[in-house]
Amino acid sequence: MKKFDPSTSIHDYLVFGEFGDVNPSITDSSTFTFLSPKTMADSFQHEIEGCFLYSRHWNPINKFLSNALARLEDAEAAQVTSSGMGAISSVVLQICSSGDEIVSDRTIYGGTYAFFKNFLPKFGITVKFVDMKKPEMVELAVTEKTKMIYAESVSNPLLDITDIPRISKISKAHNIKLVVDNTFSPMVITPLHLGADIVIHSMTKYINGSSDCVAGCICSSKEFIDSLTDVNSGATMLLGPVLDSLRAASILKNLHTLHIRMKKHGENAMYLAEEFEKLGLKVFYPGLKTNKHYALLNELRNDGFGYSGMLAIDVGTYENASSLMEMMQKENVGYLAVSLGYFKTLFSCPGHSTSSEIPEEEQKAMGLSEGLVRFSIGLDGDITLAFERIRKCMKEIGIL
Ligand code: PLP
């Protein structure tokens, strides 16, 4: 497997602003002038280096951010979008037409699940949900109508690890695109090195890291990214999930600290996971030696960025989970909030929030208990303090 350091790759991307500014200038324009009508007409036919047409298509700061994201994922090209769902829906609608099928892991973000299950049938696209941990199920589900296999590298919320190399063997054998959502593990996993064709992020999470905006991106071959922006047939061009340039500029700045943040999120999560395990709790964290995916993640991950900052514990019942979360917020462990990748710890109960779109019996089948509490561990300087506070809450509620 290729040895790759995404942080150096991003760091080595040198961009000067218009006036030599250390941060590239923000393009505060929806449209761009041309010196001749001919160049304008030509730019509708093909990309002209250094020439911009209209901000829904491309603008300079979105291009700078996209180039940096391509470096993060070691992709030929990338494109930013106004949300993670904007990225997912654009990729799906670019690849699939009426009558086509998608084979998807069943353990995925609830919004993606709802889009696949409830929305895509309106366009005649069918999604077969399988347990991606069993590649033989993927093989069985593929037909000649299958155009895409979809999975999350670290699944939301159970933190299962997808065996991307194994799944990619199946996708390649059938000439199907393998699309991987890498939202939970930027820098930790580089799916394109493992056989994925397209990588998606909700940049709302770790990549931006300050929970102040919603954004997404798509990283892939230049050919695929160009197809998305085609003025006649491109999904991002025609559906229009364009990222605002002010946001693109702020995300680009945050991207440069991602490696430090991922490392610290991972260290803090590892400490808590180990302490929770010592307390006898049921812990889901793929960085634990006892976790069923530990060996696989070690095979797949890049060195030096840990095992991600997401962890979950099962406290048995929804009542326990609710009391614990309320009390942890009062004790300043973090916030009772959905989302992840923020500098403070966030926690929620997926069965009743971010995975509530998945029917109860499906949740049970995938092992999502109603007492599951998902944590996005923050950047606390002293994580032992958070642990002591959580332990105190657990004792008072009677979980310990
Ligand atoms: N993918 C994953 C794994 C997510 O957790 C989310 C949102 O929580 C999304 C995609 C959707 O991203 P956004 O909220 O930026 O549209």
Boltz pocket constraint, residues with backbone or C-beta under 6 A from the ligand:
constraints:
  - pocket:
      binder: B
      contacts: [[A, 82], [A, 83], [A, 84], [A, 85], [A, 86], [A, 109], [A, 111], [A, 112], [A, 152], [A, 154], [A, 156], [A, 181], [A, 183], [A, 184], [A, 201], [A, 202], [A, 203], [A, 204], [A, 214], [A, 215], [A, 216], [A, 339], [A, 354]]
      max_distance: 6.0
